[in-house]
Amino acid sequence: MARALRAGIVGLSGIAARLPEAAAGPGMGIRLPVSHAAAYHSVPDTELVAGCDLLPERAADFKGQWSGLLPNLRVYPDHQAMLAAEDLDIVSVVTSDHAHAQVVIDAAEAGARGILCEKPIATTLADADRMIAATERAGIPLLVNHTRRWMSPWLQVAGLIRDGTIGEVQRIVASQGGPRAMLFRTGTHICDSIAWSAGAQPLAVYALPEPGQETYGPRYAGDGGHEPASDPALSMVIEFENGVRAFWNMCKTMPQVFDIAIYGAKGCIRGRTFPGDEISVTVDVGNHRLVDEPLARVDHTSGWFGGCVAELVELVRGGGRPSSGGREARTALEIMLAALQSQAHGGVRVRWPIADA
């Protein structure tokens, strides 16, 4: 039997380091992996051996909270030291949004066999291209943590689109509200969901900012995902090559919502994340009659992090195409950067190809 894949984590914030948490709803009593560390601990074919952080206190907290489960876990002051000391198969990159690129490149050059990078992939196309080039040159998978790619409700949505339940997709309407309606840090989830639901490459974007944010742009000016005010909310229209149009509304002063509606020629799929993942399907049965079809009970107990790491293990062991790879993540980044460029120039239509401003 092959040995477990040795994993290390760069950046030890909560999403990297949290212990497993009790599930709510149907999975009550089950401890779910809600962090990179917890996922590596839960997936049988991986072994978490190391972590690093530039803040000594954060590294110490990480080692302390995992000491009961992983007594041999080692911590380092930076990723260079960890990569030099550990023979890592998998590296998680959980640094600030704008600091992913060099860590991914260094991990690929150090011999990692697979990399899991937090979203968004980067904040510039130049950085994203460097990351993609480094991992493709090394022949290793780069998986980007757009979590809805592994969440059971959203896997059902993808299946319903794929099997033609609602017919050819025509329009997509998404809404995102609350103080953390942040284009890059949280909006990248909706952006990725819109892109794979549309089923084609983007063609053009035009966007408008919230009042008071008119001077933001034409490039990312945030702090890497920490302060919500540094990451804007925009409203935009996205045109795709196959004729699909998406309307994405963001507003920091709305209640916290994360909704998406996908309209096809025969019906509609509606998904909502807050307060919990809910999916409904409405289909046209003829004579202008719309009928709601109930979905099977959604399994919340597996946890998206476990699915993400399990996919990465499969890619490392057997190869294949990632469901959320570097190129898919680059498409989401293109849309967000195009929106910034559009809003900075009064909502003009920005066409592909996109370049950094």
MIVO-7151 format. One record per residue (C-alpha): x, y, z. Coordinates in steps of 0.02 Angstrom, whole numbers, padded with zeros to 5 digits, always signed. Example, Ala and Ser with C-alpha at 12.3 -4.5 7.8 and 13.67 -1.06 7.14 Angstrom:
<recs>
+00615-00225+00390;+00684-00053+00357;
</recs>
This chain:
<recs>
+00000+00000+00000;+00067+00171-00047;+00114+00286+00096;+00002+00432+00140;+00036+00594+00048;+00130+00716+00159;+00045+00887+00169;+00101+01057+00228;+00006+01221+00245;+00071+01396+00207;-00025+01528+00306;-00114+01473+00464;-00271+01581+00475;-00437+01505+00528;-00481+01430+00359;-00312+01343+00362;-00305+01287+00543;-00476+01260+00623;-00514+01095+00708;-00661+00991+00642;-00832+01061+00689;-00997+00975+00729;-01117+00970+00582;-01289+01049+00590;-01451+00981+00517;-01450+00803+00448;-01268+00780+00496;-01287+00824+00680;-01153+00741+00785;-01033+00716+00640;-00870+00815+00647;-00841+00900+00480;-00675+00962+00411;-00694+01151+00394;-00512+01193+00361;-00364+01133+00262;-00288+01053+00417;-00449+00964+00464;-00470+00899+00286;-00295+00826+00280;-00327+00746+00450;-00492+00670+00391;-00443+00604+00219;-00361+00433+00245;-00230+00452+00108;-00154+00614+00176;-00046+00655+00326;-00028+00834+00388;+00154+00852+00441;+00192+01039+00442;+00131+01218+00434;+00209+01390+00426;+00161+01569+00459;+00252+01735+00462;+00170+01771+00631;+00255+01666+00767;+00102+01672+00880;-00010+01604+00744;+00110+01459+00711;+00117+01422+00898;-00073+01424+00911;-00086+01304+00764;+00035+01181+00840;-00049+01194+01009;-00227+01165+00952;-00178+01014+00847;-00055+00939+00972;-00180+00814+01040;-00219+00744+00868;-00051+00772+00782;+00086+00769+00914;+00225+00766+00784;+00163+00917+00686;+00303+01040+00648;+00293+01227+00618;+00409+01346+00524;+00430+01535+00511;+00404+01541+00322;+00368+01433+00171;+00548+01428+00112;+00604+01348+00275;+00461+01223+00271;+00490+01172+00090;+00676+01150+00123;+00652+01043+00278;+00502+00936+00230;+00478+00813+00088;+00301+00873+00047;+00186+00792-00079;+00045+00920-00060;+00055+01104-00015;-00094+01213+00034;-00074+01399+00000;-00182+01499+00120;-00094+01668+00118;-00173+01836+00079;-00256+01844-00092;-00117+01944-00174;+00023+01835-00103;-00019+01666-00181;+00092+01668-00335;+00268+01652-00267;+00219+01519-00141;+00138+01413-00277;+00290+01434-00390;+00412+01391-00250;+00311+01237-00200;+00306+01174-00379;+00493+01200-00399;+00526+01114-00232;+00447+00953-00294;+00269+00959-00228;+00157+00836-00319;-00003+00937-00299;-00052+01111-00239;-00215+01171-00161;-00229+01360-00171;-00360+01468-00088;-00471+01576-00196;-00459+01691-00287;-00312+01616-00379;-00227+01787-00379;-00266+01972-00397;-00177+01998-00564;-00177+01897-00724;+00013+01905-00726;+00021+01814-00560;-00110+01687-00613;-00014+01651-00773;+00148+01625-00675;+00060+01501-00561;-00019+01405-00704;+00145+01401-00800;+00245+01339-00650;+00125+01197-00609;+00104+01145-00791;+00292+01148-00814;+00309+01034-00662;+00167+00923-00724;+00069+00938-00562;-00113+00983-00524;-00159+01155-00460;-00328+01149-00374;-00412+01314-00324;-00533+01309-00177;-00695+01372-00255;-00794+01273-00127;-00958+01253-00222;-00868+01134-00339;-00877+01005-00197;-01034+01054-00100;-01173+00927-00120;-01313+01053-00160;-01211+01137-00295;-01155+00972-00368;-01341+00939-00391;-01359+01105-00481;-01217+01059-00600;-01300+00891-00632;-01469+00969-00669;-01390+01087-00796;-01289+00946-00874;-01437+00828-00894;-01546+00961-00975;-01679+00971-00839;-01704+01158-00871;-01651+01156-01053;-01514+01265-01125;-01459+01399-01002;-01518+01573-01056;-01493+01693-00910;-01412+01692-00737;-01457+01811-00596;-01350+01818-00438;-01363+01924-00281;-01235+01947-00145;-01262+02058+00007;-01191+02106+00176;-01030+02189+00233;-00929+02044+00163;-00999+02066-00013;-00819+02077-00072;-00782+02057-00258;-00621+01958-00236;-00628+01874-00066;-00807+01808-00069;-00873+01862-00239;-00754+01743-00326;-00869+01601-00270;-01019+01675-00361;-00909+01722-00509;-00848+01543-00527;-01025+01476-00508;-01088+01594-00644;-00947+01544-00761;-00974+01356-00749;-01163+01375-00755;-01149+01477-00916;-01049+01339-01000;-00947+01455-01111;-00806+01581-01105;-00847+01762-01060;-00860+01888-01201;-00885+02057-01115;-00925+02139-00948;-00996+02306-00897;-01007+02356-00715;-01054+02496-00595;-00990+02525-00418;-01087+02557-00260;-01106+02743-00217;-00947+02805-00137;-00835+02680-00227;-00828+02768-00394;-00640+02798-00381;-00597+02615-00350;-00510+02527-00492;-00461+02492-00628;-00357+02362-00534;-00367+02271-00368;-00324+02388-00223;-00370+02279-00075;-00269+02214+00072;-00275+02030+00024;-00447+01991+00094;-00441+02057+00272;-00537+02222+00278;-00705+02214+00187;-00701+02399+00146;-00544+02373+00040;-00632+02250-00076;-00775+02330-00173;-00952+02276-00214;-01005+02298-00396;-01159+02267-00502;-01125+02198-00674;-01183+02113-00832;-01075+01971-00900;-01097+01915-01081;-01040+01742-01134;-00992+01677-01306;-01144+01561-01314;-01268+01704-01288;-01295+01678-01101;-01302+01837-00999;-01274+01847-00812;-01333+01988-00698;-01234+01996-00536;-01289+02118-00400;-01177+02154-00250;-01220+02272-00107;-01135+02288+00061;-01287+02373+00140;-01409+02231+00098;-01439+02086+00217;-01318+01941+00200;-01375+01844+00047;-01289+01729-00077;-01419+01682-00207;-01411+01623-00386;-01549+01585-00511;-01510+01494-00673;-01644+01513-00806;-01654+01387-00947;-01770+01364-01095;-01878+01242-00994;-01861+01300-00815;-01759+01377-00676;-01643+01321-00537;-01632+01431-00383;-01495+01411-00254;-01471+01499-00088;-01325+01483+00032;-01385+01586+00180;-01456+01538+00303;-01424+01364+00232;-01397+01282+00063;-01568+01267-00020;-01598+01217-00202;-01765+01223-00292;-01808+01179-00472;-01955+01244-00574;-01992+01162-00742;-02112+01200-00884;-02230+01051-00913;-02320+01133-01059;-02474+01243-01081;-02382+01380-00988;-02385+01277-00826;-02234+01284-00712;-02212+01144-00585;-02091+01141-00439;-01992+00979-00428;-01926+00934-00255;-01746+00880-00245;-01684+00730-00150;-01622+00766+00025;-01455+00851+00014;-01308+00768+00102;-01220+00899+00207;-01115+00774+00304;-00969+00746+00187;-00901+00923+00195;-00831+01014+00045;-00653+01017+00111;-00648+00829+00119;-00708+00819-00061;-00581+00947-00117;-00433+00857-00037;-00497+00688-00096;-00499+00753-00275;-00322+00819-00257;-00265+00649-00195;-00344+00566-00347;-00259+00691-00462;-00090+00661-00381;-00109+00472-00385;-00191+00449-00554;-00188+00611-00652;-00337+00692-00737;-00412+00864-00757;-00454+00964-00599;-00635+01016-00577;-00574+01186-00516;-00401+01207-00590;-00293+01357-00623;-00370+01395-00792;-00549+01389-00726;-00497+01503-00582;-00413+01620-00706;-00580+01642-00796;-00662+01701-00634;-00516+01820-00607;-00535+01889-00785;-00718+01930-00752;-00679+02020-00589;-00537+02121-00665;-00644+02165-00816;-00778+02227-00697;-00653+02339-00608;-00594+02410-00773;-00773+02441-00830;-00829+02530-00672;-00673+02638-00669;-00724+02707-00839;-00908+02739-00805;-00977+02566-00844;-00907+02546-01020;-00918+02376-01105;-00751+02287-01081;-00722+02150-01210;-00608+01998-01208;-00463+01968-01210;-00430+02049-01041;-00260+02115-00986;-00202+02186-00820;-00235+02373-00810;
</recs>
